[in-house]
Amino acid sequence: MDSRAQYNPRTVEEVFRDFKGRRAGLIKALTTDVEDFYNQCDPDKENLCLYGFPSEQWEVNLPAEEVPPELPEPVLGINFARDGMQEKDWLSLVAVHSDSWLLAIAYYFGARFGFDKSDRKRLFNMINELPSIFEVVTGTAKKQVKEKSSVSNHSGSKSKSSSKQRAPEHQVKQTKALEPKDEEEELDEEDEDEHGETLCGACGEHYGTDEFWICCDICEKWFHGKCVKITPARAEHIKQYKCPSCSNNKRARP
């Protein structure tokens, strides 16, 4: 059975859930699984497409054979451009086309199941609350947040302990919250609100105060530890952390 055969979401919430699942799969291909994705996009093969599925998985495959296809198709031939440009530019190009495809899928469902003006507006607003795949891949969604964070650093520069992980910082915050010190509590709340705008470089989701995060020392993007398979214990022994994208960019070219 073709893995691209999907269920048909009928409500705004179901379409948005479908959108989020596909988006997560595509982001995974273009960030944490980028080496595998790169290798599958062989320019010597036929026209290939990058598919994202509601199950948060991705697949590089040939386009659907039936014409017209059941669902809108992703852009054709992403593999042909792979070796003709810088890897980061190629990933950005695929990200742009992936964003366009996601919107086409969502509005296809909306049209098919008769969403009216208010439903379409609600769906778009829900989608627009998330950063685009392009913004996640290029890091543009986090530039302002990073600038604000650098200004609010107590040390004025990013130390190894503060850049590596946020878990110890959160533990300190929680301890302080138990003490009757209003000024410190207010500062902690402001800091948490600011970090609440930070987005994971892998999944694109927001920062959470109860989650372990790690920062790449090369591109300075923040990641959920679970998204890049780094635990707090492991982070303690890492002198310089490189995220999957920065590690893969060092790959030797043929």
N, C-alpha and C positions, 0 to 999 in steps of 0.2 A: 504493500500500500504506500502511495506517495506521502511522505512526511509533511508535505505542504498542504494537505487536505485538513482544513480547520473547521471548528465549530462556528456557528454564526451568532455572535453577540447581538442582542436586540435592544437593550436599554443603553442610555448614556453611560451609566456606571459600568456596564459590561464591555462596551466599546473602549472605554478608558482603561479598564483592566487589561484588555487585549493589547492596547497601545503600549501600556507600561511593560508588559511581558516581552513583547517584541523589541521594544527599546532597550530593555536590560540585556537581551541576548546580543543585539548589535553592538552595544557599548562594550560588552565582554569581548567580542571578536576584535574590536579596534583598540582595546587597552590591555587587559590582563592576558588575553589569548592571542596577542598580536603576532607572535612568532608562528604559531600554528596557522593562523589566518594568512599570513604572508606566504608561507610555504604552499598552501593550497591554491593560491592564485597564480598558477603557472601560466606564463604568457604563451607557452607552446600548446596549451589546451584550447578548446573552443570557447565561445562566449560564456562567461561564468557570471553568476549573480550571487549577492550576499543576502541570505534570507534570515529574518529574525522570527521566532515563534512565541506564542503566548506563554509557553513553558519556560521562557527566559533562556532558551538555547538558540544557537545560530548554526548556519550551514552554508557552505559554498557549493553551488550546484548549477547545472544547466537550467535554462529557463523552462517553464511549463510548455508541454508540447501542444496542448489544445489551444485553438485560436477561435474566439478570444478566450483568455484564461478566466478561471472562476473568480480570481481576485486580481487586483492590479499587480503587475510584476515589478521587481526592483530594476534598476538600471543595468543594461547589458554590458558585458565586456570589461569589467573592472580589472581583470587580470592583464589585459593588453597594456594598460598604462603603468603597471607596477614598476617596471625597470626603466621607464622613460622619464622619471622624475624623482625628486628626493622622497624618501619614505614618509616623512612627516607630511609633506604636501599631498602625497598619494592617499594617506590615511584621512587627511582632511577632506579631500575630494570625495572619497567613499562615504564619509560622514555626512556631507551635504546631501548627496543623493539618497542616503538612508533616511535622513530627516524628511525629504520630499516623499519618499515611498510610504513612510509611516502615516503622514497626513493623508495620502491618497487612500490607504487602507481604511483609516478611521472614517473619512468622509464617504467612502464607498458604502460602508455599513450604514452610515447615517442616511444616505440617499435611499438605499435599498429598503430600510425599515421606516421610512417616512418621518425622519426627524424634522420638526418644524423649526422656525427661526430661533425660538428660545432654547430648544434642545441643542441646535448647532452652536449657538453662542455659549451655552453652558459647557459643551464638550470642548470647544476651542479654549475657553478660559481654564479648564482643568489641564488641558495639554500644555497651555502656555505657562502654567505655574512651574513646569519642569524645565530645566535647561535643555537646549537642543543637544543632539549627539555631537554636532560640530563644536558647540561650546564646551562640552565635556572633553572631547578629544584634544582640542587646542588649548584648553585652560582659560579661555577668555571670560568665562562666567565667574571666575574667582579672582580676577585681577584687583578689583576694588576691595574685595574682602581681604586679600593679602596685604594691600597697602594699609588698610585700617589696622590689621593685626600687627604689622611691623611697627606702627606708631605707638600702639598700646603695650608693646613688649616692655616689661619693667627694666630689663637689662639694656635695651636699645639695640641689641643684636641677637641673632638666633643662636643660643647655646646648644651644645650637643644634647643635653638632657631635655630641653624644652622642645627641640625640633624632632626628636625621635618619637616621643609618645605623649599622649595626653592623659593617659590613665592615672599616673601619679598625681598630676595636677588636679584632676577631678576628685581624687581621694582627699587631697588637702582642702579643696573647696567644701566637700561634704562635712569635713571635720570642723571647719570654721563656722559653718552654718549652725552648728550646735551651740556655739559660743554667743553670748549676748553682746555682740559688737556690731552695731547697726551700720557703721561706715564700711567695715570690711564686707558685710553681707551685701550692701548695695554695689560695691565694686565687683564682687563675684558675680552678681546677677547681671550687671552690665557686660562683663566679659563673656558670660555664657550666652547672652543674647547675641553678641557680636559673632561668636563662633557658630551660633545657630544658623548663620547664613552660609557657612562653609559647605562646599559640596565635595563628595568623594570623587576622586579622579577616575575611579573604575566604574562605579554604578551610577554616579551622578546624584545620589540621594543626599539629604541634608545630614549635618553633624548631629549626633545625639550625645547628651551628657553621660549616658551610661555605657557608651561604646568606646572601645580602644581604637585609637587612630595613630597613624605613623606618617611622617612627612618625608618625601623624597628630597635628598640633599642636592640633587641635580636640577630638577625642574620646579622644586618647591611646591608640588601638589600634595594635598592631604589624601589619605586613603583609609577606608575602614580596614582594620587588621584582617578581618575575615575575608575581605575581597582580594587581598594580596597574599593571603596565607601566612601572616606574620603574627605571632603571639607576643604578649608583653615580655615573657621570659626570653624569647628569642631576640627581641629588639634590644635587650640589655647588652647583648654581645655583638651588636652590629655597630661598627665604627662609622661607616658611611653607607646609608641606605639608598639603593637605586631601585626605583619602581620598574615593573616589567618593561614599559616602553623605553625608558632610558637605558636599561640593560640591553635590550634588543637593538637599539640604535648603534651599538658598538659592534654589531655583527659584521663580519668581513663580507665584502661584496665579491661575487664571482668575477 
